[in-house]
Amino acid sequence: MKIYLVGGAIRDLILNLKFSDKDWLVVGANIDLMIKLGFKLVGKDFPVFLHPITHEEYALARTEKKSGHGYEGFIYYSSPNVTLEEDLLRRDLTINAIAQDQSGKFYDPYNGIQDIHNKILKHVSNSFKDDPLRVLRVARFAAKLAHLNFKIDKHTLKLMKIMSDSGELSYLKPERIWKETENALKGLNPHIFFITLKKCGALSILFPEIDKLYGIPAPAKWHPEIDTGIHTMMTLSIASKLTSDLEVRFAALCHDLGKGITPKKLWPRHYGHGIAGIPLIQGLCKRLKIPNNIRDLAIISAKVHDIIHDIYNQKAENILNIYNIIDAWRKPYRVKQIALISESDARGRATLDSVCYKQGKYFIDIYKHIFKINNKDIIKNGIKGLDIANIINKRRLKLLKLFISSKKIK
């Protein structure tokens, strides 16, 4: 029986990247031996165990054979006779098919270490195309390692295109699509994930709402990049530089979905695209089972981001209504979130990525000025229910008008 550290931990170790999860591979053992050694069997489809002390995952070496559709359509074979090389052969990329034994020696039968040095994402074998989830995984790795200038091997990208055309992506479960997407959105360059899916033809299948934005023009005065799909990727890129907030990043991705259904005769204008995009956001989130808190901010930002851009010209009543729409009195954190999304949109444009977005700060400063209202005297006078809310609203409006007239920020 031999034990090896495998997968992402080895890849990140060689790249000098931080990692927390460790996956272990056991060669020359069976289920009975692992249980006898105190390991807990947790794998349903193939033998995976938890270490009795560290609780890290240990998997028996196995091979796999395609037997159906999707990433679950495989027959697995595990026995003490399965070799290290056979197990590593079933893995997706060469950079993930490296093992290290307990003495520190590397085993690299498919030249993954060389591909790491060459900054190449390359499939291990042609069986790569049997698992449609790998399209998403490679896109995620392209995003994860973009800051190190990793590129996808042209033959791997060709296989990804074949997989997209095959119809296999339609068998992916929504939860798995979202999980890979969520992990990509949390990374340094999430826009690369979607750009990669576009390159291999998967974006139109998995995220048709986003794919439709490509080729749709916007006024050159406001969008020097013109193409709405490109603008969306630039917006997501800026958002990822401004914050690690997953809700903000997803909302930045979805803020202009409504432009995808603007009638051609109205191009390049997109009046009312924010409201028009709400059903698209709802449909996307329902289809992929995206959490409600992420969905809700995306919907809200679609409604209000254009108003924030024009906040200096808005009446006090309109500005106050924005705070009511985003439920700022109960969820004050949303004020900064909306400011960040709007800034990402404003800066996610060709030649404008470094502009100073004063509107966001103005929006935050107004909120700070009108948030605290003394309602004790209202309650003392016996006023209840909606009447309290109406009085507080009037007081906030008064403060807001005074703040605007003072031009403290402008």
C-alpha positions in Angstrom: 0.0 0.0 0.0 1.3 3.4 -1.1 -0.1 6.9 -0.4 0.4 9.9 -2.6 -0.6 13.6 -2.4 -2.4 14.4 -5.7 -4.3 17.0 -7.6 -4.6 20.7 -6.9 -2.4 20.7 -3.8 0.6 19.5 -5.9 -0.2 22.0 -8.7 -0.4 24.9 -6.2 2.7 23.7 -4.3 4.8 23.9 -7.5 3.3 27.3 -8.3 3.9 28.6 -4.8 0.2 29.3 -4.3 -1.6 28.9 -1.1 -3.8 25.8 -0.7 -5.8 24.3 2.1 -7.4 21.2 0.7 -5.4 18.0 0.3 -6.5 15.0 -1.7 -4.7 11.7 -1.1 -4.5 8.7 -3.4 -4.1 5.2 -2.1 -2.6 2.5 -4.4 -2.5 -1.2 -3.5 -5.4 -1.2 -1.0 -9.0 -2.2 -0.8 -12.1 -1.1 1.2 -11.6 -3.7 3.9 -8.0 -2.7 4.6 -8.9 1.0 4.8 -11.7 0.4 7.2 -9.5 -1.9 9.3 -7.0 1.1 9.5 -9.7 3.3 10.9 -10.7 5.2 7.8 -14.4 6.1 7.3 -16.0 5.2 4.0 -17.9 8.2 2.5 -17.9 7.8 -1.2 -21.1 6.7 -2.9 -20.0 6.1 -6.4 -16.3 5.1 -5.8 -14.2 4.3 -2.7 -13.4 7.6 -0.9 -12.5 7.7 2.8 -11.9 10.2 5.6 -8.8 10.0 7.6 -9.6 9.1 11.3 -7.6 12.1 12.6 -7.1 14.8 9.9 -10.5 14.0 8.1 -8.8 14.6 4.8 -10.0 12.6 1.8 -8.3 9.5 0.7 -9.4 7.8 -2.5 -8.5 4.3 -3.7 -6.8 4.3 -7.2 -9.4 3.7 -9.9 -10.1 3.7 -13.6 -13.2 4.9 -15.3 -15.1 4.2 -18.5 -17.8 6.3 -20.2 -21.2 4.6 -19.9 -23.8 7.4 -20.3 -24.4 11.1 -20.6 -23.0 13.8 -18.4 -20.3 13.8 -15.7 -22.1 11.0 -13.8 -22.2 8.7 -16.8 -19.2 6.6 -15.9 -18.4 3.1 -14.7 -15.6 3.0 -12.1 -13.2 0.2 -11.3 -11.1 0.1 -8.2 -8.8 -2.6 -7.0 -5.3 -3.0 -5.5 -4.1 -3.7 -9.0 -4.9 -0.3 -10.4 -1.6 1.6 -10.8 -0.7 5.2 -10.1 -0.3 5.9 -13.8 -3.7 4.5 -14.6 -5.4 6.6 -11.9 -3.6 9.8 -13.1 -4.6 9.1 -16.7 -8.3 9.6 -15.9 -7.7 13.2 -14.7 -8.6 16.3 -16.6 -5.4 18.3 -17.0 -1.7 17.4 -16.9 -1.1 20.0 -14.2 -3.6 18.1 -12.1 -2.1 14.7 -12.9 1.0 14.9 -10.7 1.6 12.9 -7.5 4.0 13.2 -4.6 4.9 10.3 -2.3 5.5 10.5 1.4 9.2 11.1 0.9 8.6 14.1 -1.3 9.3 12.6 -4.7 7.2 13.7 -7.6 5.6 11.3 -10.1 4.7 13.0 -13.3 3.9 10.5 -16.1 2.1 13.0 -18.3 4.6 16.0 -18.1 2.4 18.2 -15.9 5.4 19.9 -14.3 6.7 20.9 -17.7 3.3 22.3 -18.6 3.3 24.3 -15.4 6.6 25.8 -16.4 5.3 26.4 -19.9 2.0 27.9 -18.4 -0.2 25.6 -20.5 -3.5 24.0 -19.6 -3.5 20.7 -21.5 -5.7 17.7 -21.3 -4.2 14.4 -20.2 -5.9 12.2 -22.8 -8.7 12.2 -25.3 -11.0 10.7 -22.6 -11.1 14.4 -21.5 -14.0 14.9 -23.8 -16.1 12.2 -22.0 -16.9 14.5 -19.0 -18.7 17.8 -19.9 -18.0 19.3 -16.5 -14.4 19.6 -17.6 -15.4 22.5 -20.0 -16.3 24.5 -16.9 -13.3 23.3 -14.9 -10.8 24.3 -17.6 -12.5 27.7 -17.9 -12.2 28.1 -14.2 -8.6 27.1 -14.2 -8.0 29.6 -17.0 -9.5 32.3 -14.8 -7.7 31.1 -11.6 -4.3 31.1 -13.3 -4.7 34.1 -15.7 -2.6 36.3 -13.5 0.3 33.8 -14.1 -0.3 34.0 -17.9 -1.6 30.4 -18.3 -3.2 29.7 -21.6 -5.3 26.8 -22.9 -3.6 24.4 -25.3 -5.1 24.7 -28.7 -5.9 21.0 -28.9 -7.6 21.1 -25.5 -9.7 24.1 -26.7 -10.6 22.1 -29.8 -11.9 19.3 -27.6 -13.9 21.8 -25.5 -15.6 23.0 -28.7 -16.4 19.4 -29.7 -17.9 18.9 -26.3 -20.0 22.0 -26.5 -21.3 21.0 -30.0 -22.1 17.4 -28.8 -25.0 18.3 -26.6 -23.3 16.8 -23.5 -23.4 20.2 -21.6 -27.2 19.9 -21.4 -26.8 17.0 -19.0 -24.9 19.0 -16.4 -26.8 19.5 -13.2 -27.6 23.2 -12.3 -25.9 22.9 -9.0 -22.6 21.8 -10.5 -22.8 24.6 -13.1 -23.4 27.2 -10.4 -20.7 25.7 -8.1 -18.0 26.0 -10.8 -19.3 29.5 -11.7 -19.3 30.6 -8.0 -15.7 29.4 -7.6 -14.7 31.3 -10.7 -16.5 34.5 -9.6 -14.6 34.4 -6.3 -11.2 34.4 -8.1 -8.9 37.1 -9.3 -10.1 37.2 -12.9 -13.7 35.9 -13.2 -14.3 37.5 -16.5 -11.7 35.0 -18.1 -14.1 32.2 -17.1 -16.9 33.6 -19.2 -14.6 34.6 -22.1 -13.3 31.1 -22.2 -16.8 29.7 -22.3 -17.5 32.0 -25.2 -14.4 30.8 -27.1 -15.4 27.2 -26.9 -19.1 27.7 -27.7 -20.3 26.8 -24.2 -21.5 30.3 -23.2 -24.6 30.2 -25.5 -25.6 26.9 -23.9 -24.9 27.5 -20.3 -25.4 31.3 -20.1 -27.5 32.4 -23.2 -28.5 35.6 -21.5 -24.9 36.7 -21.4 -24.0 35.3 -24.8 -26.7 37.4 -26.4 -25.0 40.6 -25.3 -22.1 40.0 -27.7 -22.6 42.0 -31.0 -25.2 44.3 -29.5 -24.0 47.9 -29.9 -24.2 50.8 -27.4 -23.7 54.5 -28.0 -19.9 55.1 -28.6 -20.1 58.3 -26.6 -20.8 56.3 -23.4 -19.3 53.0 -24.5 -16.1 53.4 -26.5 -15.9 49.6 -26.6 -19.4 49.6 -28.3 -20.0 45.8 -27.9 -22.2 45.1 -24.8 -20.7 41.7 -24.3 -17.2 43.2 -24.1 -18.5 45.9 -21.8 -20.0 43.2 -19.5 -16.7 41.4 -19.2 -14.9 44.7 -18.5 -17.4 45.6 -15.9 -16.9 42.2 -14.2 -13.2 42.7 -14.3 -13.4 46.1 -12.6 -15.8 44.7 -10.0 -13.3 41.9 -9.2 -10.6 44.5 -8.6 -12.8 46.6 -6.3 -14.3 43.9 -4.1 -14.3 40.2 -3.3 -18.0 40.4 -2.6 -19.7 37.6 -4.6 -23.0 39.3 -4.7 -21.5 42.5 -6.2 -19.5 40.5 -8.8 -22.6 38.6 -9.9 -24.7 41.7 -10.1 -22.0 43.4 -12.2 -22.2 40.5 -14.6 -26.0 40.8 -14.9 -26.5 44.6 -14.8 -27.1 45.0 -18.6 -28.8 41.7 -19.4 -31.9 43.7 -20.6 -29.9 45.1 -23.5 -30.0 41.6 -25.0 -33.6 41.9 -25.8 -33.7 45.5 -27.1 -35.4 45.6 -30.5 -32.7 46.2 -33.2 -34.6 49.2 -34.6 -33.8 51.0 -31.3 -30.1 50.2 -31.3 -27.7 51.6 -30.1 -30.1 53.0 -27.5 -31.4 50.8 -24.7 -34.1 52.7 -22.9 -35.5 50.8 -19.9 -33.0 48.0 -20.2 -32.6 47.8 -16.4 -36.2 46.8 -15.9 -36.2 44.7 -19.0 -33.4 42.7 -17.6 -35.2 41.6 -14.4 -37.0 38.6 -15.9 -33.8 37.5 -17.5 -32.0 37.6 -14.1 -34.8 35.8 -12.5 -34.8 33.1 -15.1 -31.0 32.6 -14.9 -31.1 32.4 -11.2 -34.0 30.0 -11.1 -32.4 27.7 -13.8 -29.1 27.5 -12.0 -30.6 27.5 -8.5 -28.6 30.6 -7.5 -29.1 31.7 -3.9 -31.8 34.4 -3.3 -29.5 36.9 -1.8 -27.3 36.9 -4.9 -30.3 37.1 -7.2 -31.9 40.0 -5.2 -28.9 42.3 -5.4 -28.6 41.6 -9.2 -32.2 42.6 -9.7 -31.9 45.7 -7.6 -28.8 46.9 -9.3 -30.4 46.4 -12.7 -33.1 48.7 -11.6 -31.0 51.5 -10.2 -27.5 51.6 -11.6 -28.3 54.1 -14.4 -29.9 56.4 -11.8 -26.7 56.4 -9.7 -24.7 57.5 -12.8 -27.1 60.5 -13.0 -27.4 61.1 -9.3 -26.3 64.7 -9.4 -29.2 65.6 -11.7 -31.8 63.6 -9.7 -34.5 65.1 -7.5 -34.3 64.4 -3.8 -37.5 62.3 -4.0 -35.9 60.1 -6.7 -32.7 59.6 -4.6 -34.7 58.8 -1.5 -36.7 56.3 -3.5 -33.5 54.4 -4.4 -32.7 53.9 -0.8 -36.2 52.6 -0.3 -35.9 50.2 -3.3 -32.7 48.7 -2.0 -34.1 48.4 1.5 -31.2 50.4 2.8 -32.7 51.2 6.2 -32.7 47.5 7.1 -29.8 46.4 4.9 -27.3 49.3 5.0 -24.6 47.2 3.4 -26.5 47.4 0.2 -25.6 51.1 -0.2 -21.9 50.4 -0.7 -22.8 47.3 -2.9 -24.8 49.5 -5.2 -22.1 52.1 -5.3 -19.5 49.5 -6.2 -21.7 47.9 -9.0 -22.4 51.3 -10.5 -18.7 52.2 -10.4 -17.8 48.9 -12.0 -20.3 49.7 -14.8 -18.9 53.3 -15.3 -15.3 52.1 -15.4 -15.9 49.0 -17.4 -15.5 50.8 -20.7 -12.6 51.2 -23.1 -10.2 54.0 -22.0 -12.4 54.7 -18.9 -11.2 52.0 -16.5 -9.3 54.5 -14.3 -11.9 57.3 -14.1 -12.8 58.7 -10.7 -16.4 57.7 -10.0 -17.6 60.4 -7.6 -21.3 59.4 -7.9 -20.7 56.3 -5.7 -19.2 58.3 -2.9 -22.0 60.9 -3.1 -24.6 58.1 -2.9 -22.9 56.7 0.3 -22.4 60.2 1.9 -26.1 61.1 1.4 -27.1 57.9 3.1 -24.8 58.5 6.1 -26.4 62.0 6.4 -30.0 60.9 6.4 -29.8 57.5 8.0 -30.1 58.4 11.6 -33.5 59.9 12.4 -34.7 60.4 16.0 -38.1 58.7 16.1 -38.5 58.7 19.9 -40.7 61.9 19.8 -42.9 60.3 17.1 -43.5 57.2 19.3 -44.1 59.3 22.4 -46.9 61.1 20.5 -48.7 57.7 20.1 -48.2 57.5 16.3 -48.1 53.9 15.0 -47.6 51.8 12.0 -47.4 53.4 8.5 -47.8 56.8 10.0 -44.4 56.5 11.7 -42.8 55.4 8.4 -44.4 58.4 6.6 -43.1 60.9 9.1 -39.6 59.4 9.1 -39.6 59.4 5.3 -40.6 63.1 5.3 -37.8 63.9 7.7 -35.3 62.1 5.6 -36.4 63.9 2.5 -36.0 67.2 4.3 -32.4 66.3 5.3 -31.7 65.1 1.9 -32.8 68.3 0.3 -30.7 70.3 2.7 -27.7 68.1 1.9 -28.1 68.5 -1.8 -28.5 72.3 -1.6 -25.4 72.6 0.5 -23.3 70.9 -2.3 -20.9 69.5 0.3 -19.8 66.7 -2.0 -20.5 68.0 -5.4 
